[in-house]
Amino acid sequence: MPMTQDQERWAEALAIERLHGGRAMAWILERIEALRAKGDGLGVERFTILAARLDQLQVGRHSTIG
């Protein structure tokens, strides 16, 4: 069964985190700015979603239960 687009974005966010470590969010934000400068609205949308997924991954790791 193929991955959904949402699953693909989660996988991309994980891959970016593994590749860029602590600079992952900065790297994504740099990409957003570069894509915005080129007028690539779809690219900006995709990387904005990736930024949100990465943020959710990082928040999930730092939250505590109970």
MARFI-854274 format. One line per field, with one value per atom (N, C-alpha, C, O, CB): atom name; residue in three letters; x, z, y; chain. Coordinates in Angstrom, 2 decimals, m for minus. Glycine has a CB too. Layout:
! residues N
a <- (CA	...) .
r <- (ALA	...) .
px <- (X	...) .
pz <- (Z	...) .
py <- (Y	...) .
c <- (A	...) .
END
This chain:
! residues 66
a <- (N	CA	C	O	CB	N	CA	C	O	CB	N	CA	C	O	CB	N	CA	C	O	CB	N	CA	C	O	CB	N	CA	C	O	CB	N	CA	C	O	CB	N	CA	C	O	CB	N	CA	C	O	CB	N	CA	C	O	CB	N	CA	C	O	CB	N	CA	C	O	CB	N	CA	C	O	CB	N	CA	C	O	CB	N	CA	C	O	CB	N	CA	C	O	CB	N	CA	C	O	CB	N	CA	C	O	CB	N	CA	C	O	CB	N	CA	C	O	CB	N	CA	C	O	CB	N	CA	C	O	CB	N	CA	C	O	CB	N	CA	C	O	CB	N	CA	C	O	CB	N	CA	C	O	CB	N	CA	C	O	CB	N	CA	C	O	CB	N	CA	C	O	CB	N	CA	C	O	CB	N	CA	C	O	CB	N	CA	C	O	CB	N	CA	C	O	CB	N	CA	C	O	CB	N	CA	C	O	CB	N	CA	C	O	CB	N	CA	C	O	CB	N	CA	C	O	CB	N	CA	C	O	CB	N	CA	C	O	CB	N	CA	C	O	CB	N	CA	C	O	CB	N	CA	C	O	CB	N	CA	C	O	CB	N	CA	C	O	CB	N	CA	C	O	CB	N	CA	C	O	CB	N	CA	C	O	CB	N	CA	C	O	CB	N	CA	C	O	CB	N	CA	C	O	CB	N	CA	C	O	CB	N	CA	C	O	CB	N	CA	C	O	CB	N	CA	C	O	CB	N	CA	C	O	CB	N	CA	C	O	CB	N	CA	C	O	CB	N	CA	C	O	CB	N	CA	C	O	CB	N	CA	C	O	CB	N	CA	C	O	CB	N	CA	C	O	CB	N	CA	C	O	CB	N	CA	C	O	CB	N	CA	C	O	CB) .
r <- (MET	MET	MET	MET	MET	PRO	PRO	PRO	PRO	PRO	MET	MET	MET	MET	MET	THR	THR	THR	THR	THR	GLN	GLN	GLN	GLN	GLN	ASP	ASP	ASP	ASP	ASP	GLN	GLN	GLN	GLN	GLN	GLU	GLU	GLU	GLU	GLU	ARG	ARG	ARG	ARG	ARG	TRP	TRP	TRP	TRP	TRP	ALA	ALA	ALA	ALA	ALA	GLU	GLU	GLU	GLU	GLU	ALA	ALA	ALA	ALA	ALA	LEU	LEU	LEU	LEU	LEU	ALA	ALA	ALA	ALA	ALA	ILE	ILE	ILE	ILE	ILE	GLU	GLU	GLU	GLU	GLU	ARG	ARG	ARG	ARG	ARG	LEU	LEU	LEU	LEU	LEU	HIS	HIS	HIS	HIS	HIS	GLY	GLY	GLY	GLY	GLY	GLY	GLY	GLY	GLY	GLY	ARG	ARG	ARG	ARG	ARG	ALA	ALA	ALA	ALA	ALA	MET	MET	MET	MET	MET	ALA	ALA	ALA	ALA	ALA	TRP	TRP	TRP	TRP	TRP	ILE	ILE	ILE	ILE	ILE	LEU	LEU	LEU	LEU	LEU	GLU	GLU	GLU	GLU	GLU	ARG	ARG	ARG	ARG	ARG	ILE	ILE	ILE	ILE	ILE	GLU	GLU	GLU	GLU	GLU	ALA	ALA	ALA	ALA	ALA	LEU	LEU	LEU	LEU	LEU	ARG	ARG	ARG	ARG	ARG	ALA	ALA	ALA	ALA	ALA	LYS	LYS	LYS	LYS	LYS	GLY	GLY	GLY	GLY	GLY	ASP	ASP	ASP	ASP	ASP	GLY	GLY	GLY	GLY	GLY	LEU	LEU	LEU	LEU	LEU	GLY	GLY	GLY	GLY	GLY	VAL	VAL	VAL	VAL	VAL	GLU	GLU	GLU	GLU	GLU	ARG	ARG	ARG	ARG	ARG	PHE	PHE	PHE	PHE	PHE	THR	THR	THR	THR	THR	ILE	ILE	ILE	ILE	ILE	LEU	LEU	LEU	LEU	LEU	ALA	ALA	ALA	ALA	ALA	ALA	ALA	ALA	ALA	ALA	ARG	ARG	ARG	ARG	ARG	LEU	LEU	LEU	LEU	LEU	ASP	ASP	ASP	ASP	ASP	GLN	GLN	GLN	GLN	GLN	LEU	LEU	LEU	LEU	LEU	GLN	GLN	GLN	GLN	GLN	VAL	VAL	VAL	VAL	VAL	GLY	GLY	GLY	GLY	GLY	ARG	ARG	ARG	ARG	ARG	HIS	HIS	HIS	HIS	HIS	SER	SER	SER	SER	SER	THR	THR	THR	THR	THR	ILE	ILE	ILE	ILE	ILE	GLY	GLY	GLY	GLY	GLY) .
px <- (0.85	0.00	0.89	1.79	m0.97	0.66	1.47	1.21	0.15	1.18	2.21	2.08	1.17	1.11	3.47	0.45	m0.34	0.60	1.75	m1.45	0.09	0.90	1.31	2.43	0.13	0.41	0.73	1.85	2.75	m0.53	1.79	2.85	4.19	5.24	2.47	4.13	5.35	5.97	7.19	5.05	5.14	5.67	6.31	7.35	4.55	5.69	6.29	7.65	8.62	5.36	7.71	8.96	10.02	11.19	8.73	9.62	10.56	11.08	12.27	9.89	10.18	10.59	11.60	12.59	9.36	11.36	12.30	13.65	14.70	11.73	13.62	14.86	15.65	16.87	14.55	14.96	15.63	16.24	17.36	14.63	15.51	16.04	17.29	18.26	14.98	17.28	18.46	19.65	20.78	18.13	19.38	20.46	21.05	22.26	19.95	20.18	20.61	20.66	21.12	19.71	20.20	20.29	19.68	18.55	21.72	20.42	19.95	19.70	19.08	20.93	20.19	19.97	18.80	18.57	21.22	18.06	16.98	15.96	15.59	16.29	15.49	14.48	15.06	14.40	13.93	16.28	16.91	17.05	16.83	18.29	17.40	17.55	16.21	16.14	18.09	15.15	13.82	13.43	12.92	12.77	13.65	13.29	14.10	13.57	13.52	15.37	16.17	15.59	15.54	17.63	15.15	14.53	13.24	12.98	14.24	12.44	11.20	11.51	10.85	10.42	12.50	12.86	13.36	13.01	13.92	14.17	14.68	13.53	13.49	15.72	12.61	11.47	10.55	10.03	10.68	10.36	9.54	10.17	9.47	9.39	11.49	12.20	12.04	12.03	13.68	11.92	11.73	10.27	9.96	12.23	9.38	7.96	7.32	6.30	7.75	7.93	7.45	6.48	6.87	8.65	5.23	4.21	3.99	3.81	2.92	4.00	3.82	4.99	4.80	3.65	6.18	7.35	7.29	7.61	8.62	6.87	6.72	5.69	5.91	6.29	4.58	3.54	4.08	3.85	2.33	4.79	5.35	6.31	6.21	6.06	7.24	8.23	7.62	8.13	9.38	6.56	5.85	5.22	5.24	4.77	4.67	4.12	5.24	5.07	3.39	6.39	7.53	7.98	8.33	8.70	7.98	8.36	7.40	7.82	8.38	6.12	5.13	5.34	5.24	3.69	5.62	5.85	7.09	7.09	6.00	8.15	9.38	9.13	9.62	10.50	8.39	8.06	7.29	7.56	7.24	6.34	5.56	6.46	6.28	4.43	7.40	8.35	9.16	9.32	9.29	9.65	10.49	9.70	10.20	11.16	8.49	7.66	7.31	7.33	6.36	7.01	6.67	7.81	7.58	6.29	9.01	10.19	10.46	11.04	11.43	10.04	10.36	9.21	9.36	10.79	8.05	6.93	7.02	7.60	5.58	6.44	6.42	4.97	4.09	7.20	4.75	3.40	3.39	4.26	2.98	2.37	2.19	3.18	3.18	2.24) .
pz <- (0.00	0.00	0.00	0.83	1.23	m0.92	m0.98	0.23	0.86	m2.27	0.53	1.64	1.22	0.05	2.07	2.20	1.95	1.90	2.31	3.04	1.40	1.35	2.77	2.98	0.65	3.73	5.11	5.65	6.32	6.00	5.36	5.79	5.14	5.77	5.46	3.87	3.19	3.87	4.01	1.72	4.29	4.96	6.30	6.66	5.17	7.05	8.30	8.03	8.74	9.03	7.01	6.67	6.25	6.63	5.54	5.48	5.07	6.28	6.38	4.08	7.19	8.39	9.21	9.69	9.27	9.35	10.07	9.36	10.00	10.21	8.04	7.28	7.40	7.55	5.80	7.33	7.46	8.85	9.00	7.21	9.86	11.22	11.35	11.99	12.23	10.75	10.82	10.07	10.53	10.24	8.94	8.13	8.74	8.69	6.75	9.31	9.74	11.25	11.73	9.16	12.01	13.47	14.04	13.70	13.90	14.88	15.56	14.63	15.02	16.60	13.39	12.41	11.50	10.55	11.59	11.75	10.85	10.62	9.48	11.40	11.69	11.52	10.77	9.90	12.89	11.11	10.40	8.91	8.07	11.02	8.59	7.20	6.47	5.35	7.12	7.11	6.50	6.29	5.22	7.37	7.28	7.14	6.03	5.33	8.47	5.87	4.78	3.43	2.49	4.90	3.34	2.11	1.81	0.66	2.22	2.84	2.64	2.05	1.11	3.97	2.61	2.11	0.67	m0.14	3.00	0.35	m1.02	m1.99	m3.09	m1.09	m1.60	m2.45	m2.61	m3.70	m1.86	m1.53	m1.60	m2.57	m3.35	m0.18	m2.51	m3.40	m4.86	m5.74	m3.03	m5.12	m6.49	m6.93	m8.10	m6.59	m5.98	m6.30	m6.38	m7.03	m7.60	m5.71	m5.72	m4.55	m3.48	m5.62	m4.77	m3.73	m3.24	m2.05	m4.22	m4.16	m3.75	m2.91	m1.95	m4.98	m3.26	m2.47	m1.07	m0.08	m3.16	m1.01	0.29	1.13	2.31	0.12	0.52	1.24	1.76	2.91	0.33	0.91	1.32	2.49	3.46	0.13	2.40	3.46	4.73	5.82	2.98	4.60	5.79	6.53	7.76	5.40	5.78	6.40	7.06	8.16	5.34	6.39	6.98	8.28	9.24	5.99	8.30	9.52	10.66	11.79	9.28	10.35	11.38	11.86	13.06	10.83	10.95	11.34	12.22	13.23	10.09	11.83	12.62	14.01	15.00	11.92	14.09	15.38	16.24	17.43	15.19	15.64	16.39	16.88	17.99	15.52	16.06	16.48	17.68	18.65	15.32	17.61	18.69	19.97	21.06	18.25	19.85	21.04	21.67	22.90	20.67	20.85	21.36	22.15	23.11	20.22	21.77	22.47	23.78	24.69	21.60	23.87	25.07	26.06	27.13	24.67	25.70	26.63	27.66	27.40	25.87	28.80	29.84	30.17	30.09	31.11	30.54	30.92	32.42	32.98	30.16	33.06	34.49	35.24	36.47	34.88) .
py <- (m1.18	0.00	1.24	1.36	0.00	2.16	3.38	4.28	4.24	4.14	5.09	6.03	7.18	7.56	6.57	7.72	8.91	10.12	10.04	9.10	11.22	12.44	12.86	13.33	13.58	12.69	13.04	12.15	12.64	12.92	10.87	9.96	10.32	10.23	8.49	10.73	11.15	12.37	12.44	11.47	13.31	14.51	14.15	14.70	15.55	13.23	12.78	12.13	12.39	11.78	11.29	10.61	11.63	11.50	9.58	12.63	13.67	14.45	14.73	14.63	14.79	15.53	14.71	15.26	15.88	13.43	12.57	12.51	12.57	11.15	12.39	12.33	13.63	13.60	12.03	14.76	16.05	16.17	16.66	17.21	15.73	15.78	14.93	15.34	15.30	13.76	12.88	13.49	13.40	11.50	14.10	14.67	15.95	16.16	14.98	16.79	18.11	18.30	19.34	19.13	17.31	17.38	18.65	19.01	17.27	19.30	20.51	21.69	22.68	20.91	21.60	22.67	22.38	23.13	22.89	21.32	20.90	22.01	22.29	19.67	22.64	23.68	24.87	25.44	24.12	25.25	26.36	26.04	26.91	26.66	24.80	24.39	24.50	25.01	22.95	24.02	24.11	25.57	25.92	23.40	26.42	27.83	28.51	29.38	28.57	28.13	28.65	28.23	29.02	28.17	26.99	26.49	27.26	27.61	24.98	27.51	28.26	29.63	30.07	28.41	30.31	31.64	31.58	32.44	32.28	30.57	30.43	30.15	30.72	29.29	29.30	28.98	30.19	30.43	27.80	30.94	32.15	33.16	33.80	32.78	33.29	34.21	33.82	34.67	34.28	32.52	32.02	32.09	31.87	30.60	32.38	32.41	31.03	30.85	33.12	30.06	28.68	28.47	28.00	27.67	28.81	28.71	27.29	27.07	29.26	26.33	24.93	24.44	23.69	24.03	24.86	24.49	25.09	24.44	24.94	26.36	27.01	26.26	26.02	28.50	25.89	25.15	23.82	23.46	24.91	23.09	21.79	21.94	21.19	21.12	22.88	23.03	23.64	23.40	23.89	24.41	24.90	23.72	23.68	25.94	22.78	21.57	20.78	20.26	20.70	20.67	19.96	20.63	19.94	19.89	21.95	22.66	22.32	22.12	24.19	22.25	21.91	20.48	20.21	22.08	19.56	18.15	18.05	17.35	17.25	18.73	18.70	19.28	18.73	19.49	20.36	20.95	19.96	19.82	22.23	19.26	18.26	17.13	16.64	17.70	16.71	15.66	16.12	15.38	15.28	17.34	17.85	18.09	17.81	19.14	18.59	18.81	17.46	17.33	19.59	16.47	15.14	14.52	13.79	14.23	14.80	14.24	14.95	14.37	14.32	16.19	16.97	17.08	17.67	18.34	16.53	16.61	15.47	14.42	16.55	15.73	14.70	14.39	15.24	15.16	13.17	12.74	12.53	11.86	11.43	13.12	12.94	13.68	13.65	11.53) .
c <- (A	A	A	A	A	A	A	A	A	A	A	A	A	A	A	A	A	A	A	A	A	A	A	A	A	A	A	A	A	A	A	A	A	A	A	A	A	A	A	A	A	A	A	A	A	A	A	A	A	A	A	A	A	A	A	A	A	A	A	A	A	A	A	A	A	A	A	A	A	A	A	A	A	A	A	A	A	A	A	A	A	A	A	A	A	A	A	A	A	A	A	A	A	A	A	A	A	A	A	A	A	A	A	A	A	A	A	A	A	A	A	A	A	A	A	A	A	A	A	A	A	A	A	A	A	A	A	A	A	A	A	A	A	A	A	A	A	A	A	A	A	A	A	A	A	A	A	A	A	A	A	A	A	A	A	A	A	A	A	A	A	A	A	A	A	A	A	A	A	A	A	A	A	A	A	A	A	A	A	A	A	A	A	A	A	A	A	A	A	A	A	A	A	A	A	A	A	A	A	A	A	A	A	A	A	A	A	A	A	A	A	A	A	A	A	A	A	A	A	A	A	A	A	A	A	A	A	A	A	A	A	A	A	A	A	A	A	A	A	A	A	A	A	A	A	A	A	A	A	A	A	A	A	A	A	A	A	A	A	A	A	A	A	A	A	A	A	A	A	A	A	A	A	A	A	A	A	A	A	A	A	A	A	A	A	A	A	A	A	A	A	A	A	A	A	A	A	A	A	A	A	A	A	A	A	A	A	A	A	A	A	A	A	A	A	A	A	A	A	A	A	A	A	A	A	A	A	A	A	A) .
END
